[in-house]
């Protein structure tokens, strides 16, 4: 049995999922008390492998409550700080730079790397200062075409439009009708269902081409604003500026590419995907005066053709968003990462739990790596 992060503490789940969540907790603590979590951690340590963590946003309590970002992207500031303290005491945290790690290392502690996607302003204002405080290196993957903008990512726009529609029955019906016309799966009325319906909508939008997705996002935004001149876009959802990116790079943060506009590359024609990959590298290098050698696929989505494009543009490492262990024989353009959010770090009381974290990272990474190596292709 192996449960996903979403089956741990998720305050947005409805009561029908209560039994499954309870079983998930039972399973997690069974792994802990039988020593299996420690066993997985020791196996990873002995292999000299690296578990790479993916973060998106770290927010203080008021912003955490008010953000339009999906729950699976956000960590509370206090939780993140406790995690950093745990990592400093129990793990070797590596600085990513594009250079190949030393896989002959025989440390007695598991090796971890910390990455942030998207280039949010709170990565600069909240997460990076905490990382500096604890002496831990981080790498940040940014989108030059979206830098310094108030709310440039479509999931946050959809979330704000959804919440606005949920407050009005007539608007909610129009919202749902617009979704049904273009999406391959049924989306409930915003007024009838909360965050789980929103999660399904975002997942369905990711299945569309960029052109169709953007058209529907514009339509939903227009519906949400039809009773008001504008729909306020808070600076809470802003990305870093170039000056801010340069400042944290000078303080030791490593900057990589997350494409030019955060497009899901497998949904684009190859020529457009090539431009997204190449233009972002050029922009980062010209603006920051630093070599851009690392790349992270938006949404973790890649294909063999997209992987080859990344390699051809001069990136020496590229990261996906699938759990696993980075070892000496790992494809350098398919390096696994484990997504981290508040529910993957906290117990049922909402407090940081090293047990939950070790399940999220060491257990899931070890299970994924073992499964991959059992397949005929590996």
Secondary structure, 3 states (H helix, E strand, C coil): CCCCHHHCCCCCCCHHHHHHHHHHHHHHHHHHHCCHHHHHHHHHHHHCCEEEEEECEEECHHHHHHCCCCHHHEEEHHHHHHHHHHHHHHEEEECCCCCCCCCCCCCCCEEEEEEEEECEHHHHHHHHHHHHHCCCCCEEEECHHHCCCCCCCHHHHHHHHHHHHCCCHHHHHHHHHHHHHHCCCCCCCCCCCCHHHHHHHHHHHHCCCHHHHHHHHHHHHHHHCCCCCCCCCCHHHCECCHHHHHHHHHCCCEEEECCCCCCCHHHCCHHHHHHHHHHHHHHHHHHHCCCCCEEECHHHCCCHHHHHHHHHCCCCEEECCCCCCECCCCCCCCECCEECCHHHCECCCCCECHHHHHHHHHHHHHHHHHHHHHCCCC
